[in-house]
């Protein structure tokens, strides 16, 4: 999404001078705290004026001269001034529009023959010109790294900065926290404006976790498809769910978020994490929305979490084997000698090429990697354990039954591996695509369960896996998921599972389409003449007859759009779904509106890679260590910057490109001054 062109966000040219005074790009909230008010008066000019003088000013470095030599332009906001404008006016411009920069030096008027030195002395005596850049850059570092403001109070970090520059004056942790909260509130207002401009339905997704402080959190993500057929997904809030953290508390917080952003009438669906409290909260929300009869609403479980739970049931039977393999792989990752020997042995035995370090995560990616080691490099593993028996211990050697169990499980889970990679790498894992893969997974489990050749422990594991797959299937088999699936041009009716595909669902989908997307979005002439008919006491005019014909034609056309769409063969599975609809929206103008709404429904409550890949470990660690007072601000601001929003403090956009450029300029000037002093 191009946030830069959205009316919700202002650039430096659009901000009024008064608004710019709220905060300086390189100054703190209280300028005296960081010394930006410092200035040194220059010596007065000689009483006898020479015939020719040249004006020089520290302000000129912030302006660039036009090619015609008749005007100069501010590097920050583009404001133009005549080349003859006094530098005092330039200083006042900086003071009004870009406070902080005007205090770095004063205007100096010197004869042409005299060297210019006073301005540089003023720069050298104002180290805060550089240091305030540092504080604002550290704010961004805290956000991108999801680190609490208390990090800036760590002595080792403060001492490191002091070593680089003894004049360093970092803000206290409380000030970083205050600034972050101010940034959150400023950017939150912009998010409200963006959501207010969304013309389609939106979907939300809930995720839950607990921090080291035993504080229970709920994140709320919002997703929609814009007019240009681009998917937009943004974290809109992180809520603390107070004890007892039950469905009532979840429902209360969720409703508060929806009302704050004024999207309660736009929400079409909610994807939850399958926990009982979340399910009950969503059920209560559905009852509330249905009672108001504003718009339809559904809630669905997270497909990725269900799939991960199904796999965990299967892996539980060989948990001890995976633990042995993981301990062996951890030794490989931490020992240069063992890792080099492992690579040499696998090359000699033609057991594949391995890139160290190997993935040892306890998530799906790491567990499958453990089975991969036994399946593809079993001989090399045995050789390494025997060679380093004193270090590794013979207990890590797998017995023949353990090797067989690992190999059998690896073979069984290979379709899962391909499915997960496809879901994680797919640009938009729609409901239809996830249901298509889950149907394939159910068939794979059923085949394993019913096979006479599989060991009994394997059949028992498949039985448990099948039960969870069936439970997910029961939860998602409804008219909403059906409509979402058939609007995926890759799936349509042909690739929907038998349990979801029914004639009743098709008729209900057709009725929903005609009722909500043929008349509401495309009003016919009928509405204008129905009022006239009642005023005439029920007489039907000639104009009304024409209007009724128009209405029937419109309804027929709307029905034909869905019929024509479903009559065509599904698109290839590698097709870009949104790109397909963008190209075909003129063929299906009414149906494309419905597709924009329903294809935005989220099949997973979080990104699939956060569940299956080791990336999720890092996210969990960050969440676990974050304190209550800044969790909401840090996570939301990070999400907003990732989608293109600029950090904004109160009414001012923080231009980090300018900060970096000016920090580099100031650093070069300081180096020059230091060199000049050394030469003297």
N, C-alpha and C positions, 0 to 999 in steps of 0.2 A: 504494500500500500504506500503511495506517495504522500507521506504526511506533510512534506514540505509545501505542497500546493493546497492543502486543506485550509479552509478559512479559520479553523480552530487554532492554528499555530502562527505566530507572528515572527517575522525575521527582524533584524536590527533596523531595517528601513521603515518598518511599520510602527515601531514603538515610539510613543510620544516622549518628548524630553522629560516631562514630569515622571512618567513611569520609569524611565531609565535611571532616575535618581534614587530609586528604591534600593538598588544594589549595584555596586561596581563590579566589573568583570574581574578585577584583581584586588578588590577590597572586601573586607569583612563587613558584617552588619554594623559593627561599631568601629569606625575608621581609626579612632585613637588606640584601640587595642593592638593594632598591628603597625601603627606608625605611618600610615599613608598620608596623614595630614602634614607630614614633615616637608619643609621647604626652606631654601636658603636664599636670602635676598642678594642680588648681585650688587656690585659696586656701582655707584651712580656714574653716569656718563660724564666726560670732561666738559667743563664750562664753555670752552672754545670749541665749537663744532667744526669739523673738517668740511671741505666742500663736498666730498662724496662719502657716503656711509652705506654699509650693507647690514640689513637686519638679519640677525640669526636668532633662533629660538629652539628650545627643546621641543616645542609644539610642532615644528615643521616636520619632524620625523613621522608624525601621524597623518600627514597629508602628502598626496602625490600631485605633481604638477602635470597639467594637461599637455598634450603634444603641441598645441598652438601657443603655449607659454602665457596664456591670458588668464588662466584660472587654476585653482588647486582644489583637490577633492579629498574629503575625509576617507581614510582607509577603512573605517568601521561602518559608516552609514551611507557614504557616497554624497554627502552634502557638499555643494560646490560654493566656492568663494572666489572673488576677484583676486588676481595675483597681487593687487595693491592693498588688499585688506590687511589691517594692522594685526600683528601677532597677538595682541591682547584680545582681539575678537576671536581668534582661533582658540586661545586659552579658555575664553568664556564658553565657546562651543563644546570643548572637552569637558568643562565643568558641568554644563547642563545635560549633555547627551551621554557622556562617558566619564562619570566622576571617578577620580583616582589617578587618571593619566595626567590631569592638569597639575597635580602636585609634585610631579617628578622633576621640575625645574622651572625657572622663571625666564622671562624674556630678557635678552641681553643685546644691547645695541653697541656695536664697536666699530671703530674706523676700519677701513679696508685693510690697512697694513698690519693691524694688530691681530695676533693669533686668537682663536676662539678656544678658551680653556674653562671658563666659568661653568658652562653648561655641563661639561663632563665631570667637573668636580661635584656638582650637585647630584649627578647620577651616582657617583662613587659613594657619596655619603648617604644614599637612600637604598640600603639593601632590601628593604621591604618591597621595592618595586619588583624584585624577583620572587621574594618569599611568599607574597600573596598569590602569585600564580601557583606556587607549590600547594598551598592550602586548598585551592579550588581543584587542582588536578588530583589531589589526594581524596577529595570528595568523590570524584568519578571512579577512582581506584577502589574505594570502599564499595561502591555500588556494583561495579562489574565483577568484583571478587566476592560479593555477598559477605563482607566482613563487618562486624559490629564496630561502632565508633570507638569503643574502648581499646581497639587495636592501636590507635594513635597514642595511647598512654603507655604502651609497652616501652620500658626503659631502653631495651636493646635497639628498638627502632628509632627512638628519639636520639640516642647517642650516635647512631649511624648517620643521621642527618647532621648532627652537631659536628661530627668528624669531617663531613664534606664542607660545611659552612658553619663556623662558630656563631654566626649571627642569626641562625635559624630560630624562628619563633612560631612553632606549630600551635594551632588552636587547641584548647582543652577538649577532652572527649565530649563534654556536655554541649559545646558549641557545634561540633560536627553533628551531633544528634539533632540539635535545634535546626541546623541548616537542612539536614536531610528531611526532617518533617515538614519544613516550609516548602522544599522542592516537591515533596509528595503531594501536598495540598494544591500547589500551583498546577502541577501536571494532571492531577485528578480532575480539576475543572475542565481541562482541555479534553480529557477522555469523555466526560459527560457531553460535551459539545459534539464530539465525533459520533457517539452512540445516538444522540438526538437526530443526527442527519442520516442515519441508516434507514433506508426505505423498505427493506425486506424483513422477514422474520429472522430472529437470532436463536442460537442454541447455547446452553450453558453446560459446563462440566464441573464436577466437584471432586476435589482431592483432599485427603486428610492425613495428618501426621502429628506426632508428639515430639516436643523438643526436650532438651536435657533438663529443663525446668519443670518437666511434666505438664507443660501447657499444651492443650489440644487445639490444633489449627485446622481451618478449612479454607482452601483456595477456591476461587470462582473464576473460571475462564469463560470468555464470551467469543462466539464464532459466528461469522456471517459471510455471505458472498456479495461483493459490491456490484455496482452497475457494469463494471468492466470485466466481470466474471473472474475476479481474483479472490482467493480465500483470505479472510482476515481473522486472526485469532489473537486475543489479547487477554492478559490477566487483569481483571478489573478490581479484585480485592483479595485480601488475606485476612480472615477473621479469627479472632480468639473465641473458641467455643467454651464457655464457662462450665464448671462442674454442675451437674453430673454428666455433661456431654451427651445427652440423649437426643432423641428425635425432635423433641420440642425446642431445645436450644438451637439445633441445626436449622430447623424451619424458621425460627424467629430471626436468626442472623441472615439467612438466605433472603427472606422477604425484605429485610431492611436494605440489603444490597440492591435488590431489584428496584425498590422504590427510590433509592438514592439516585440511581442512574436512569430512572424513569423508563424502564424497559419491561415492566411486568406485563404490559399488553403486547409486547413484541416477542416474548419467549415462546418458542414452539416446542422445545424439548429440554430435558435435563438428563445428562449422563452421569451416573453415580459410580461409586467404587464397590458396589455389591454388599456393603456392610448393612446389617439389619436396621440400624438407626438412620442411615442415609436413605434406605428404601422407604421407611415409614415417613420421613420428612418429605420426600418427593411425593408420596401418596397424598399427604395432607395438602401439599401445594397444588396438586392436580384437582383435588376436591374443591379447593378455594377458587381456582381459575374456572373450573367447569361450572361452578355455581353462579359466577358472574356472566357466563355465556358470552364472553368477549371474543375468545378464539380457542381453538383446540390445543390440547397440551398432552404430551406423553413423557414418560421417563423410562430409560433403558439402562441395563447394566453395562459395565465396561467390558468389551470383548477381549481386550488384551489381558486384563486381570483374570478373567475366566480361563483363558487359554493357559496362562502361566500357572494357575491353580491346578488345571488338568495335568500339566506336565509334572508338577511337583508330586502329585499322587503316584505317577509312574516311577519317578526317580527315587521315591522313598524306599523302594524295595532293594535298591543297591546303594544306599546312602553310605554304608561303611566302605564300599569299594571306591566310591568317588572321593571320600576323605583321604584314603591312602594315596590315590593318584595326585590329589591336590597338594599334599605334603611333599611328594616327590617333585612336583613342578615348582613349588615355592623354593626348593633348594636349587633347582636349575636357574631360576631367575636371580638368585642372590649370590651365586658362586660363579666366577668367571671360568674357573677350571672345569667345573662340571658342565656348564653350558657349552663350552667349546668341545668337550668330549662328546656330548650328546649330538651336537651338529655333525661332528665327524662320523660317529657311529651310524646316524640315520642316512648320511650320504653313502657310506660304504654298504649298508644293507638295503639301499634304495627304498628307504621308508619316508620319502618326501623331504621337502625343504621347510625348515621351521625357523620362524623369526622370534628371537628372544627379546623381551620377556613375553611369555605366554599369558593368556588371560586366565587369571585364577579367581575371578569374581564368583560369588555364590549365586549369582543370577544365572539365567538360562545360558548366556554366552559362555560363561566360565564352566558351567557343568557339562555342556556339550563339548567344550575343548578338552576336558578331562577324559571323556569317553573317546574322543578323537585320538588322543595320545596312545591309548591302549590298542585301539583298532588299527592305527596306521604305523605306530612305532613301538610295538610291544617288545620286539627283540632288543632294540636299543635301550629301552627302559630297563630290562632285566640286566643287560651288560653294565649299565651305569651303576645300578644298585649293588651289584657284586663287586665292582671295582672300588666303590666308595662305601663299602659295607660298614666300616668303622664310623663314618660320618652319617650315613643315612640309616643304617640298621637293616638287617635282613627282613625285619617285619614288614617292610614296604613291598617286598616281593609278592606279587599276586599269585594265588593258587590257580590251578587249571579251572576249577568251577567259577572262580571270580572273574577270570579272563573271559570265559564263555558268557557269563551274565552281562559283563560290560559290552561285549560284542553284540549280543542279542538286543540289548537295550539301544545301542547305537543304531543298529539297523532299523529298529522299530521307530526311533525318533527322527530318522532322516527326513521323512515328509514334513514333520513339525519344523525342522530346521529350515527347509526351503520355504515353508509357509510364513514363518516368522520373518525371515529376511525380506520376503516380498512385501509383507505388511509394513515393516519398518522403513523400507526404502521407497515405498509408494508415496507419491506427492500428496495425494489425498486418499487416505484409507476410508472410503465411504462405507456406510452401513451395508450396501449391497455387496461390496467386495469382501468385507469381513464375514458376512453371512455365507458367501460363496465358499470361502476358505474353511469356515467352521463346519460346513456341511461335509467338506472333504475330510476334515479331521475326524468327524463322527464316523464316517465310513471306514477310515483307517483303524480306529479303535475297535469297531465292530468286527472287522476282519480278524484282528489279533485275538479278540475274545472268543470268536467262534472257530478258530483254527485248531485242529487236533494235534498239530506238530509243535505248538508252543508249550513250554513248561507251565506247570500249574501256577507258580508264583506270578508268571507273566499274565496269565488269564485273569487272576484275581486283581492284579493292578489295572488291567484293562476294564474290568467290571466297575471299579471305582471311578475311573476316568470317564466311562460312558455315562455314569449317573450325573456327573457334573455337566457334561456336554448336553445332556437331555434337559437338565434344569435351565441352562442358558437358553436353549431352544424354546422352552416353554415361556420364558419371560419376554423374548423378543418377537414371538409370533403374534403380531397384532397389525391392525390396518395401517398404523403409522410407519412401521418398518417396511411393510409391504410397498407402500407408496414410495418410500425413499429408495427401495431396491429397484423398482421398475423404472424409476427416473434416472438410474445410472445406465447410460446407453450401452455399457459393456455387459450388463446383467439382464435387464428387462425381465420378461416372464420366463424365458427359456432356461436361465441358469439359477432360478430360485429353487430352494429346497421344496420337496413335496409337502412338508408340514406347513409351510408358509403360503404356498401357492394354492389358491382356491377361487372358485367362481364368485363366491360371495365377496371376497376381498376386492376382486376386480370391479364388481358392480359398485361397491361402496367407494372405491377410489374414483370411479367415473363420476359418481354423484358428488363427491367432495370437490372434484375439479370443476364441474359445471356450477355448483353452488357458490364457490369461493373465488373462482378465477375467470369466469366468463362474464358475469354481470358486474361484480364489485369493481374489478380493475378496468373493464371495458363497458361502461354504462351504455345501454342502447337507447333508442328514441322512446322506448316504451315508458320510461319513468316520467318523461315530460308530459305525456298525454294521459296517463292514468289519473292525474289530479283533475284534469279537465273533464274526464268521464264522470267522476263522482259529483262534480259541480253541476253537471247537466242532468242530474237525476238518473244516471245509469244509461242514457242514450249513447250509442256508439257512433261517433262521427267517422267521416271518410278518412280523416287524418289518423284516427285511432286504428282503423283497419290496416293502414299502411304501417303504423308502428308495430302492430302485432305480427305482421309479416316479417318485419325487420327483426323482431325478437326471436321468432322461430328460426330465421336464417342464422342469427347469431348463435343460438343454442346448438343448432346443427353443426355450424362451423367449429364451435368449441369441442363438441363431441368428436368430430372428425379429426381434430388435431391429435387427440389421445389415440384414437383408432389407427390413424396413419402411422404415428410414432411406434406403436407396438407391433404393427404389421411388418415393419422392417427388421432385418436381421440385426442382432447385437453387434456393436462395434468390437474391434479387437481389444483384448485385455490390456494391451500396452497403451491404449488410447488415453490422451489427456481429457478427462471428463469435462472439466470446465471449458477447455478449449473447444471441445465438440459442441457444447451448448452455445458458446459464443458465436461459433460459425453457423449454427442452425437456429438461432433465436428468431431470425426473420421468417423461417418456415413455420415455427411453432411459437408465435408471439405470446399466446396465453399460457401454454404449457411451460414455456421457459420461466415464467414468473413462479409457477409452482415448483419447478426444479430448483430455482434459486433458494426458495424457502427450505425445502426438504433435504436437499443435498448438503446443507449446512449442519444438519444433525450430526453430532460427534459420536463415532462408533466406540471411542475410547475416552476415558476420563482424563488421561494424560497421554503424552506422546508415547507410542509403543516402544521406541528405543529406550525411553527412561525406565521401562519395566524389564525389558529383556536383555539389554546390554549393560556393560559396566559403567556407562555414563550415569546410570541411576545411583550408583554407589556414592559418587561425588555429590550429587544433589541431596541425598539423604544425610551425608555428613554435614553439609552446610546448614540444612534445615535443623538438624539436631543441636547445633552449637549456637544458633542465633537467639539473642535475648528478646524478651517480650516487647520492649519499648521500641525496637527498630525493625522487627521482622516484616511488618506490613510495608513500611516505607522502602526498605532495601529491595525486597522481592518485586514489588510493583514497579518501582522506578527502573529496575533492571529490565523487566519485561517491556516496559514502554520504550526504553531506548533501543531495545532489540528490534522493534518494529518501525524505527525511524524517528521517533519523537526526540526532540532536543531537551536537555535538562533545562529547567526553568525555575528560577528563584523569584518568588513573588510574581512581578509582572515582567521580568527580564529574562530573555533567553541567554543562557551561558554559552558563549561562542568559544568552544575549546580550540578551534583552529587558530583563532586570533590569540588566545592565551599561549599556545605553543610557539607561535611566531614571535610574539613579544617577549616571551621568556628567553628565546634564543637570541633575540636582538639585545636584550639587557645583559645576557651572559657575555656576548661578544664585546659590548661596551665596557663591562667590568674588567675583562681581560685586557683591553686596550689601555684603560686607565692604569691598571696594575703595571703594565709594561712601561708606560710613560714614567711612572714613579720610579721604577727600577733604573731607567735610563738616566733620570736626574740624580 
